[in-house]
Amino acid sequence: MRFIPTALALTFAVALAGCPRNKARSEESFTKAEAELALEEASASTSAESLASANVELSTSFTIGGGVEQAAAELRTFFASQLPCAEVTLEGSTLSVEYGVNAGSCTYRGHEFSGSSSITVERNSDDQIAVHHEWNSLSNGVVELDGEADVTWDFGAQERRIVHHAEWTYLPTGRTGVGEGDRTQTPLAGGVSEGIEVEGSRTWTGERGRWDLAIDGVEMRWDDPVPQAGSYTLVTPDDKTLTLSFARVDTDTISVTVAGPKHSFDFNVTKH
């Protein structure tokens, strides 16, 4: 079974209201400037996760239960077919990949890779797979990423867990962050080909301080710009809490409600 992780680009702009966790701040409003800053931080962090997810996706094409070295050899073949630009070195169960060395496409899942990465298949049994990823100046022209992730599949529970630690730079603005995440993904009712449901969290520290994002029952389809169900809770460095909830309107449109203790804002996001 292959789970295809994805990430969300929160690129909409709206005036938001926030709810602080600290009672002393209970009467404070969440200003438009703070909302824009939170949105920029979430979008930049999400862009980094999107790049990481696309790179992780490259490690899903091998025979389950065939052993770690066989899996790594099959991945080398897969890289050659999907990313002919890459120079791939195989040693045991580890692939070292340098993008852009050879002629040919460097694009996969909508990301044009540069930099380098490594993939180590640590476990490949009938009931569990574990793969370790490392990224070195990995980029898609939008964000540059350094870090690592451990990805495990539990086929008995029909779920995948991704735990990462990474540093990133959002190239259009120079915004930087360093942080970690821990998410569990399961298939939607229509199967993995339709999308995944995600539970977990992401945390990062930027120029303004620490940001915490909780992910609660978020349903993501591969061709949607935002989730179709579930919610996010984002806590800012000022201990203000912003909730984003999602509901499908039609095939192309999703309604997003941004709520605080006193106000909520409804708007539609349509894929282009």
HURAUR-V888678 format. One record per helix or strand. SS is the DSSP state (hx for helix, st for strand). FROM is the first residue (numbers start at 0). TO is the last residue. Records with the same first field share a line. If there is no record, write none. Layout:
SS=FROM-TO, FROM-TO
This chain:
st=18-19, 86-90, 93-97, 106-107, 110-111, 113-123, 127-138, 142-153, 158-169, 174-187, 190-205, 208-220, 228-234, 239-247, 252-258, 263-269
hx=22-24, 31-56, 67-81
